[in-house]
């Protein structure tokens, strides 16, 4: 999976754009009547980014994480301040190559794809693994 940076992000340069936020959730099963009222506008930076100075955005490519709902072109929100745990989705570097995979810490350290077409990447002695950050959200674009 190839990852490339979309651009720099810092706490001082975040836009203060607000988008209307409906109070009711939208069922993904059977439709129900919608309410006509809105909650306060939502700032997607506040909603999606918990630690602004430790968070960056990166675009994913490829299909290895498709079963985790991360499609090619998805914008990943990655927080470097979160300690990676077993089964977290992470952006990592193996011997200098960046990728996004699910982190397996037991029984053996590996990076696992969320697509059965791809084999796990087991971290062997001599490999250099660096977890860059934990993926906290993915924004998929449909049109």
C-alpha positions, 0 to 999 in steps of 0.5 A, spaced: 500 500 500 502 506 498 501 512 502 502 519 500 502 526 504 496 530 503 499 536 506 501 539 512 497 540 518 498 544 525 494 546 530 495 553 528 493 552 521 486 548 522 480 552 518 474 553 522 469 551 517 462 548 520 458 544 517 450 542 519 450 536 524 443 533 524 441 531 531 438 524 529 442 518 526 441 515 519 439 508 520 442 504 515 437 499 515 429 501 514 428 508 513 424 512 518 422 519 518 427 524 519 427 530 525 427 537 522 432 540 527 439 540 527 444 540 533 449 545 533 454 546 527 459 540 527 467 542 526 470 536 523 477 537 526 474 537 533 470 531 531 475 527 528 482 530 531 483 529 539 490 531 539 491 536 533 499 537 534 500 529 534 495 528 528 496 528 521 492 526 515 494 521 509 491 518 503 491 510 502 492 507 496 490 499 494 485 494 497 489 491 502 484 494 508 478 494 504 475 489 509 476 495 515 472 500 510 479 503 508 478 504 500 483 506 495 483 514 496 481 514 503 483 519 507 486 516 514 486 520 520 493 518 524 494 520 531 502 519 533 500 520 541 496 514 542 500 508 544 499 502 539 495 496 542 494 489 539 489 489 533 489 497 532 490 499 525 496 503 524 501 507 519 507 503 520 514 503 516 518 496 515 525 497 513 523 504 511 517 502 507 510 505 509 504 502 509 497 501 513 495 495 516 492 492 523 497 491 528 498 484 531 502 483 537 501 476 539 502 470 539 507 473 534 508 481 531 505 482 525 502 487 520 495 484 518 491 486 511 484 486 511 483 483 505 484 475 504 488 476 498 494 478 502 498 474 507 500 477 514 507 481 514 511 477 520 516 482 523 522 477 523 529 479 527 533 484 523 527 487 520 526 495 523 518 496 524 516 503 526 509 504 528 508 511 526 501 512 529 494 509 530 489 510 525 483 513 528 478 514 522 478 513 515 474 518 510 472 514 504 470 518 498 464 515 494 463 521 488 
